[in-house]
Amino acid sequence: MLGKLRGFIKYFQIGINILAINYMQCKAERKQNGDDEFTMESAIRSVLAEFRLNSIYIDYITSQILIASHKVKGDIENSDFDLSFYENGFRFYSFEDDVVHDMQSKIMMCSFQTTPEKILLRFCEKAKVIGISATATVPTIIGNYDLDYLKSKMQTAFLLPSEADKTRLRSDFSNSLCGYDNVSINVGLLGGNIRDNYSAYAWKIVFDSDEISEMIFDRIERELPDIKDNYHKERYIRIALAYKQFVMHNDIQSFLCVLTKHPSKMGILTTVLENFNDRFSSIAHLDFESITDYKALDYTRSVANENKQAISDLLSIKPIKIVDCIDDEYSKIFCKEICDLLLSKYGIKTSCGKRVAKDHLNIRVIHNAAFYADSDDPHRIFNDVAVQHITFEDFSECS
């Protein structure tokens, strides 16, 4: 029974797929300039809608058809008769019997039809894919793609570096490391003992002075009152320790202080550096270097007008379309305000609609992520279509 049911669903999917292809071709023949993009997904959903199916069933059948085998052009082998696990995935059934439904058995099916190899092959059908991982050619199906399967499917399109290329790369790599044998690198962890022990006393490993340590500790506490994670505050100690290592060792010609993120409060660093110079004035003096050779943004009225014109010229290259995916009274008002804003500020005329257009710059108006927590999120990717999403709730608060 389950086999017959599954066979019917498969047969039904094939029929819907054929009808959707024919319908999409009819739409393409009648398409006029300015018409919205009509995709294969739209065609499938349009055909399924005629059967008055529940939205859950429409979503399931649509996804199954879109990921099904299809004919391709090029050197990659056709997957129509591929019965392997990689192309077809697997499914299993779960049977549940319980005293609360003693006269019936609940049957649940889990279908996994998309494998990493299948996804990669679909990418390879459309473009060149380069594997640059150090483990790209490791022959394991646990931590890598099944390379034997990919080779059998891609045939001549599957290329590996030649021995000449490998030899050249080894030679170039060896030459880039030339001279490192004569260099001694000593690595030391600075401030390792202050992890989770941040306090005014911790600053004494830098200055060995209670007064200076208390002063810098208080300054950081005032500047970063809302940061409860002391890791961010400990970074300033590590920077000061790097300065100290440079000053205290005459054999160090230069140093590089590596942090996961450089502290953004330059006022704190200035205070640390000033006290550092006072403390070690007899040894060295450190200072920040001022960069004078840079260009600042000019926000004068004339430049603002030039920028405004540049934006207008850029936006006028392609027509702009506001796509209302919410479609209620408030969203219509919101979309109209966007159109009026673009027209008044940049002189750009826009159009409104409910579907994206391939030859337009599309701005899709949707709800924010919280709204779609329990439903489908329309932040989907459009191929070959320029789309920018804006959320009704967040954009309204900023406008």
C-alpha positions in Angstrom: 0.0 0.0 0.0 2.8 2.4 0.9 4.6 1.6 -2.3 1.4 2.3 -4.4 0.8 5.6 -2.5 4.4 6.7 -3.0 4.2 5.7 -6.7 1.0 7.8 -7.1 2.7 10.8 -5.6 5.7 10.4 -7.9 3.4 9.9 -10.9 1.4 13.0 -9.9 4.7 15.1 -9.5 5.7 14.1 -13.1 2.4 15.2 -14.5 2.5 18.5 -12.6 6.1 19.0 -13.8 5.1 18.6 -17.4 2.1 20.9 -17.1 4.2 23.5 -15.3 6.8 23.4 -18.1 4.2 23.8 -20.8 2.5 26.6 -18.9 5.8 28.5 -18.4 6.5 28.2 -22.1 3.1 29.7 -22.9 3.7 32.6 -20.5 7.1 33.1 -22.1 5.6 33.3 -25.6 3.0 35.9 -24.5 5.4 37.9 -22.3 5.6 41.6 -23.1 8.0 44.3 -22.0 7.5 45.2 -18.4 5.9 41.9 -17.3 7.0 40.3 -14.1 9.4 37.4 -14.0 7.6 34.1 -14.2 9.7 31.3 -12.7 9.3 27.5 -12.7 8.3 27.7 -9.1 5.5 30.1 -10.0 4.3 27.8 -12.8 4.3 24.7 -10.4 2.3 26.6 -7.8 -0.1 27.9 -10.3 -0.9 24.4 -11.6 -1.2 23.0 -8.1 -3.6 25.8 -7.1 -6.1 24.4 -9.6 -6.4 21.2 -7.5 -7.5 23.1 -4.4 -4.7 21.6 -2.3 -3.7 22.7 1.1 -0.7 25.1 1.2 1.4 22.5 3.1 0.9 20.0 0.3 1.6 22.6 -2.3 4.9 23.5 -0.6 5.9 19.8 -0.3 5.1 18.9 -3.9 6.7 22.1 -5.2 10.0 21.4 -3.4 10.0 17.8 -4.6 9.6 18.8 -8.2 12.3 21.5 -8.0 15.0 19.2 -6.6 14.0 16.2 -8.9 16.3 15.0 -11.6 16.5 17.1 -14.8 18.3 17.0 -18.1 21.4 19.2 -18.3 23.7 20.4 -21.1 27.4 19.9 -21.2 29.8 17.1 -20.0 28.0 16.2 -16.8 26.2 12.9 -17.1 22.4 12.9 -17.3 20.8 11.9 -14.0 17.5 10.6 -15.4 18.5 7.0 -14.8 20.7 7.5 -11.8 19.4 5.3 -9.0 22.2 6.0 -6.5 21.7 7.3 -3.0 23.4 10.5 -3.9 20.8 11.4 -6.6 17.7 10.0 -4.9 18.4 10.2 -1.2 16.5 7.9 1.1 13.3 7.7 3.0 12.0 5.7 5.9 8.7 5.1 7.5 7.7 5.2 11.2 4.7 3.3 12.4 3.1 4.3 15.7 0.5 2.3 17.7 -0.9 3.5 20.9 -3.8 2.8 23.2 -5.3 6.2 22.6 -5.7 5.3 18.9 -6.0 1.6 19.2 -8.0 1.1 16.0 -5.5 2.9 13.7 -1.8 3.0 13.1 -0.1 6.3 12.4 2.3 6.2 9.6 5.0 8.9 9.2 7.5 9.2 6.4 10.8 11.1 6.4 12.2 11.8 3.0 15.8 13.0 2.5 16.3 13.7 -1.2 19.0 16.4 -1.3 22.5 15.2 -0.7 25.7 17.4 -0.7 26.9 15.7 -3.8 23.6 16.4 -5.6 23.8 20.1 -4.6 27.4 20.4 -5.8 26.6 18.8 -9.1 23.8 21.3 -9.6 26.3 24.1 -9.0 28.8 22.5 -11.5 26.1 22.4 -14.1 25.8 26.2 -14.0 29.4 27.3 -13.3 33.0 26.3 -12.7 33.5 25.2 -9.1 37.1 25.2 -7.6 38.0 23.2 -4.6 40.8 25.0 -2.7 40.5 23.2 0.6 43.6 21.3 1.9 41.3 18.3 2.3 39.6 18.7 -1.2 41.1 15.4 -2.5 41.0 13.3 0.7 39.2 10.1 -0.3 36.6 9.8 2.4 32.8 10.2 2.2 32.6 11.1 5.9 34.5 14.3 5.9 34.4 15.1 2.2 32.3 14.7 -0.9 32.4 11.2 -2.6 35.0 12.0 -5.2 34.5 8.8 -7.1 30.8 9.6 -7.6 31.6 13.2 -8.7 34.2 11.9 -11.2 31.8 9.4 -12.6 29.1 12.0 -13.1 31.3 14.9 -14.3 33.6 12.8 -16.4 35.9 15.2 -18.5 34.6 18.2 -16.5 36.3 16.9 -13.4 39.8 18.2 -13.4 42.8 17.8 -11.1 46.1 19.6 -11.0 48.7 18.0 -13.3 52.0 16.7 -11.9 53.7 19.7 -13.6 51.4 22.1 -11.7 52.0 20.3 -8.4 55.8 20.5 -9.0 55.6 24.2 -9.8 53.4 24.9 -6.7 55.8 23.0 -4.4 58.7 25.0 -5.9 57.0 28.3 -5.4 56.0 27.4 -1.8 59.6 26.4 -1.0 61.0 29.6 -2.4 58.5 31.7 -0.4 59.9 30.1 2.8 63.5 30.6 1.9 65.4 32.0 4.8 63.1 31.0 7.6 65.7 28.3 8.7 67.9 31.2 9.8 65.2 32.8 11.9 64.4 32.0 15.5 60.9 32.7 16.6 60.1 32.8 20.3 56.4 32.8 21.2 55.1 33.9 24.6 51.5 34.4 25.9 51.2 37.8 27.5 48.6 38.3 30.3 47.7 34.7 30.5 47.4 34.9 34.3 44.8 37.7 34.2 42.1 35.7 32.5 39.0 35.9 34.7 41.1 37.8 37.3 40.7 41.3 36.0 41.1 44.0 38.7 43.1 47.0 39.6 45.7 44.7 41.1 46.1 43.1 37.6 47.5 46.4 36.2 50.4 46.1 38.6 52.1 43.6 36.3 52.5 46.5 33.9 53.3 49.5 36.1 54.1 48.1 39.5 52.3 51.1 41.1 49.1 51.0 43.1 48.3 54.6 42.2 48.6 54.3 38.5 46.9 50.8 38.5 43.9 52.2 40.4 43.7 55.3 38.1 43.7 53.3 34.9 41.3 50.7 36.3 38.8 53.5 37.3 39.2 55.1 33.9 38.3 51.9 32.0 35.3 51.3 34.4 34.0 54.7 33.6 34.5 54.3 29.8 33.0 50.8 29.6 30.3 50.7 32.3 28.0 48.4 30.4 30.5 45.8 29.5 30.2 42.9 31.9 32.6 40.6 30.1 36.1 41.5 31.4 37.7 39.9 28.4 37.3 43.2 26.5 38.9 45.1 29.4 41.8 42.6 29.7 42.8 43.5 26.1 44.2 46.9 27.3 46.5 45.1 29.8 47.8 42.9 27.0 48.5 45.9 24.8 50.4 47.6 27.6 52.3 44.3 28.2 53.3 44.3 24.5 54.6 47.8 24.8 56.5 46.9 27.9 58.1 43.8 26.3 59.3 46.1 23.5 60.8 48.7 25.8 62.4 46.3 28.3 64.2 44.2 25.7 66.9 45.9 23.7 67.2 43.0 21.3 63.6 43.5 20.0 63.7 45.8 17.0 60.0 45.8 16.4 56.9 44.1 17.6 53.5 43.1 16.4 50.6 43.1 18.9 47.9 40.6 17.6 44.4 40.8 19.1 41.1 39.3 17.9 39.7 42.8 17.9 41.5 46.1 18.5 40.0 48.2 21.3 37.9 51.1 19.9 38.4 53.5 22.9 41.5 55.4 21.8 41.0 57.7 24.9 41.7 54.8 27.2 44.8 53.8 25.1 46.1 57.3 25.3 45.8 57.3 29.1 47.6 54.0 29.3 50.4 55.2 27.0 50.8 58.5 28.9 51.3 56.7 32.2 53.5 54.1 30.5 55.8 56.9 29.2 55.9 58.5 32.7 56.8 55.2 34.3 59.5 54.2 31.8 60.7 57.6 30.7 64.3 56.7 31.4 64.1 53.8 28.9 61.9 54.9 26.0 59.0 57.1 24.9 56.1 55.7 22.9 53.5 57.7 21.0 50.7 57.3 18.5 51.6 58.3 15.0 49.4 60.9 13.4 48.5 60.2 9.8 48.2 63.4 7.8 48.2 62.1 4.3 44.5 61.2 3.9 41.4 62.5 2.2 38.4 63.5 4.3 34.9 63.4 3.1 33.6 66.9 2.1 30.1 67.4 3.3 29.6 70.9 1.9 26.3 71.7 0.2 27.9 71.6 -3.3 29.4 68.2 -2.7 26.2 66.9 -1.2 24.4 68.0 -4.4 27.0 66.2 -6.5 26.5 63.1 -4.4 22.8 63.4 -4.8 23.2 63.7 -8.5 25.5 60.7 -8.6 23.0 58.6 -6.7 20.2 59.7 -9.1 22.4 58.8 -12.1 23.1 55.4 -10.7 19.5 54.6 -9.8 18.3 55.7 -13.2 20.3 53.1 -15.0 17.6 50.5 -14.3 14.0 51.1 -13.4 13.0 50.6 -9.8 10.1 48.5 -8.7 8.6 48.4 -5.2 7.3 44.8 -4.6 4.6 44.7 -1.9 4.8 41.3 -0.3 2.5 42.2 2.6 -0.4 43.6 0.6 -2.5 45.4 3.2 -3.6 48.9 3.7 -0.6 49.9 5.8 1.9 48.4 3.4 0.3 50.2 0.4 0.7 53.5 2.2 4.3 52.6 3.1 5.2 51.7 -0.5 3.7 54.9 -1.7 5.8 56.9 0.7 8.9 55.1 -0.6 7.9 56.0 -4.2 7.3 59.6 -3.2 10.6 59.8 -1.3 12.6 58.5 -4.3 10.8 60.9 -6.6 11.2 64.0 -4.4 14.8 63.4 -3.2 16.4 61.9 -6.3 13.8 62.5 -9.1 13.4 58.7 -9.7 10.1 57.4 -10.8 9.2 54.0 -9.5 6.5 51.4 -10.1 4.7 49.1 -7.7 3.6 45.5 -8.0 3.4 42.1 -6.3 6.1 40.2 -8.3 9.7 40.9 -9.0 10.7 42.0 -12.5 13.9 40.7 -14.1 14.8 44.0 -15.8 14.3 46.1 -12.7 15.9 46.9 -9.4 13.4 45.2 -7.1 12.8 46.4 -3.5 10.7 43.8 -1.7 8.7 45.1 1.3 8.3 42.3 3.9 7.8 41.9 7.7 10.8 41.5 10.0 12.1 38.1 11.1 10.0 38.0 14.3 6.8 38.1 12.2 7.8 34.9 10.3 8.9 33.0 13.3 6.2 30.4 12.9 5.7 30.6 9.1 7.6 30.8 5.8 10.1 33.6 5.6 10.0 35.3 2.1 13.7 36.2 2.3 14.4 33.9 -0.6 17.2 34.1 -3.2 16.3 35.2 -6.8 18.6 34.0 -9.6 19.6 36.7 -12.1 17.3 39.2 -10.5 18.4 42.3 -8.5 16.4 42.2 -5.2 16.8 44.2 -2.0 14.6 43.4 1.0 13.4 46.0 3.5 11.3 45.2 6.5 8.1 47.2 7.2 8.6 47.4 11.0 12.3 48.3 11.1 12.3 50.7 8.1 9.2 52.5 9.5 10.9 53.2 12.8 13.9 54.7 11.0 11.9 56.8 8.5 
